[in-house]
Amino acid sequence: MELFNDIAPSIACNNLLNIAVSVGFLKNAVIVALISCLIVLLVILAFVLIRRIKRRIRHRFQQLFRRWLADAIVQLALNPNQAFVISPQLTKLLQKRYHRLLALDELLICKKYLKGYAMTMVVQLYEQLELRKETDQKLKSSIWSRVVRGIQEIYVFDQYDAMDQLFAFADDDNPYIRSEAHFGVVNLQGFEALRFLKQVRNSLSDWDQINLLHQLTLFEARPLVEMPEWLALENKSVVVFALKLLEAYPEQQYYELVKACLDNEDLMVQKQASRCLDKMDTWIKQQKD
Amino acid sequence: MHISWETIFSNFFEYGLFFYSVTLLSCYIGLSFFSMRELNFYERKTRASDFKVLAPSQQAPSISILAPAFNESATIIENIKSLLTIYYNDLQIIVINDGSKDNSIEKMVAAYDLVKTEMEIPGLIQTKPVKAIYKSTNAAYQRLLVVDKENGGKADSLNAGINIASGEIIVCVDVDCILEQDALFKIVKPFLENAGKRVIATGGVVRIANSCVVEHGKLVKVNLPKSFLAKMQALEYIRSFLLGRMAWSRLNGLLLISGAFGAFDKSIVIACGGYNTNTVGEDMELVVRMRRYMHEQGLPYAVIYIPEPLCWTEAPVTVKVLQRQRNRWTRGTIETLRDHRKLFFNPKFGLLGMLSYPYWFFFEMMAAPIEFFGILFFVIMGILGEINWPVFGWFFAFIWSCAFSFQPLPF
């Protein structure tokens, strides 16, 4: 019994619990809980109300902007080389940052789905509305998802003058910023943008590599002149990517360099080199035939 | 100080149950916080992702879908058709007929122009004998492989599939599940992200398909289930997947990838010896064993959960079937925790041993008996006149007012 006496709850703990389960204490606790319940309900109501108001404002603006954009694109297609005529109502609304960000989102969606001349007009509108300011602010943000959004806007709206900014992000410590920057530079410049590979110290994930290879298929193939340098880099993920590039765009002159990669200490490099050599052999054979 | 046995017994239940309840509620609050953070992170991370680039890519990893089937002749043809609609460059679909007693195999042979094929099966994992392997003569179904084997259960069928699979990643599905069109891309993407840790398994949200409209193996309209039981399960699934599993994924302490739809690194699965055929909870057991293996090898790893509905399944609508399913799940949990008891508060296994395993032990496995004894204790105390009813009434009111105050927000 002595042993149990030792492990039994202490008197202090007992007193505390006795207070906690006394009717008086519990009555007060219920009142506090009910008041907090009321407060939580009011907060929820306020939150829902604000959301609904915001949603309505957003919806109204989107409707207005979309209608105007559709008309403006048709008008401009009929009378090229003119600037967009923005209605006074829209001009007034676009003075507010909130509406400018909404307009930017609308243009982003629009640009993704449009092709040809209409697509260039969206870029023209982005510049005319000076939405680049908003994009630049996003690029300076300390929140990574905003920076990613900014990078996306740069390449979607063909802002070639921001290439240096994108290259600066190419070796960012945040993998998502880095990844979007790689995608962005290749989206804008194709094979030429691959020069960023030499400055990358961080790893290039398989997902990034797949995205980049996919993006490059949209450009005309160009000789991979920097290949010897890429294959000699210390960053193994870049070497693997270079080998994948050679697999997709074989060049016989680098055959021996690829062969040398079979002796690389990195297993992934060895594996990719072997795969690349297979493809190159087939390609060389096809060329001879 | 002298304390009687009666006091000890009473204190044990009173303080023990109180402590248990407080700890459980604290865990739920903690898990909600981590889940919210993970959901937010996932949403931001994938906002600009174009998953479809994976489909035609030559560099995307090869995938083998393993779908075990037992007496599924009524729906097997439609189910395979649904799997065949998945667009992915390097995809193999393996349907394993686990010694069905109906005419599943005959139906598959006729529907998909299957012929027996000679194929050497590497005996990486021991399974019940394979009777035959079928391949289609029709080019449209060239990705399909049907394995006919002796009955050995779901785990044995999956092991037979693993032996034959050529993919680097194996995706285990229940053959009657309906997959979202982009489910495969989403479940495979974490394997490609190389965030310093090797991803060994991924899973996604499984939703209830009861009362939903399905056409040609595709889900075209989502409806709330009509049956009360299915409705409750729909709610339970959302809570379980979005609260518990997302939070554990954030903490990298996830112990369970649903058997209905999960992707695994094949080489690690083989290194671990495949599915355990001696348990009814083979899905959980495999994940725990894979984690344990990675820990023992000292390799950094992750098990990832995707908070998007990737797979739809029919929930039981009768008490009998539901009871059978829950019985199986509980037995699976007990068997897994028993087999891996070495992990229990073992600091060598880090978060897995110190947090994940104890949580599952106390709040998943022990929850039912503890709650049962709690109620029993309350009833006995009530009969013996030991309950202070005013205190009980106010305490009950307090708990309910708290529950209403902190219930999940309705949006």
HADDOCK unambig.tbl for C-alpha pairs under 7 A between the chains (distance, minus, plus):
assign (segid A and resid 5 and name CA) (segid B and resid 2 and name CA) 6.78 0.50 0.50
assign (segid A and resid 5 and name CA) (segid B and resid 3 and name CA) 6.29 0.50 0.50
assign (segid A and resid 21 and name CA) (segid B and resid 391 and name CA) 6.40 0.50 0.50
assign (segid A and resid 22 and name CA) (segid B and resid 391 and name CA) 6.42 0.50 0.50
assign (segid A and resid 23 and name CA) (segid B and resid 390 and name CA) 6.63 0.50 0.50
assign (segid A and resid 23 and name CA) (segid B and resid 391 and name CA) 5.20 0.50 0.50
assign (segid A and resid 23 and name CA) (segid B and resid 394 and name CA) 6.93 0.50 0.50
assign (segid A and resid 26 and name CA) (segid B and resid 394 and name CA) 5.76 0.50 0.50
assign (segid A and resid 26 and name CA) (segid B and resid 395 and name CA) 6.21 0.50 0.50
assign (segid A and resid 27 and name CA) (segid B and resid 394 and name CA) 6.25 0.50 0.50
assign (segid A and resid 29 and name CA) (segid B and resid 398 and name CA) 6.51 0.50 0.50
assign (segid A and resid 30 and name CA) (segid B and resid 397 and name CA) 6.52 0.50 0.50
assign (segid A and resid 30 and name CA) (segid B and resid 398 and name CA) 4.64 0.50 0.50
assign (segid A and resid 30 and name CA) (segid B and resid 401 and name CA) 6.97 0.50 0.50
assign (segid A and resid 33 and name CA) (segid B and resid 398 and name CA) 6.58 0.50 0.50
assign (segid A and resid 33 and name CA) (segid B and resid 401 and name CA) 5.74 0.50 0.50
assign (segid A and resid 33 and name CA) (segid B and resid 402 and name CA) 5.76 0.50 0.50
assign (segid A and resid 34 and name CA) (segid B and resid 401 and name CA) 5.83 0.50 0.50
assign (segid A and resid 36 and name CA) (segid B and resid 405 and name CA) 6.62 0.50 0.50
assign (segid A and resid 37 and name CA) (segid B and resid 401 and name CA) 6.82 0.50 0.50
assign (segid A and resid 37 and name CA) (segid B and resid 404 and name CA) 6.63 0.50 0.50
assign (segid A and resid 37 and name CA) (segid B and resid 405 and name CA) 4.15 0.50 0.50
assign (segid A and resid 40 and name CA) (segid B and resid 405 and name CA) 6.16 0.50 0.50
assign (segid A and resid 145 and name CA) (segid B and resid 44 and name CA) 6.10 0.50 0.50
assign (segid A and resid 205 and name CA) (segid B and resid 192 and name CA) 6.52 0.50 0.50
assign (segid A and resid 205 and name CA) (segid B and resid 193 and name CA) 5.38 0.50 0.50
assign (segid A and resid 205 and name CA) (segid B and resid 194 and name CA) 5.55 0.50 0.50
assign (segid A and resid 206 and name CA) (segid B and resid 192 and name CA) 4.87 0.50 0.50
assign (segid A and resid 206 and name CA) (segid B and resid 193 and name CA) 6.16 0.50 0.50
assign (segid A and resid 207 and name CA) (segid B and resid 192 and name CA) 5.03 0.50 0.50
assign (segid A and resid 207 and name CA) (segid B and resid 193 and name CA) 5.63 0.50 0.50
assign (segid A and resid 210 and name CA) (segid B and resid 57 and name CA) 6.91 0.50 0.50
assign (segid A and resid 210 and name CA) (segid B and resid 59 and name CA) 6.40 0.50 0.50
assign (segid A and resid 211 and name CA) (segid B and resid 53 and name CA) 6.69 0.50 0.50
assign (segid A and resid 214 and name CA) (segid B and resid 53 and name CA) 6.68 0.50 0.50
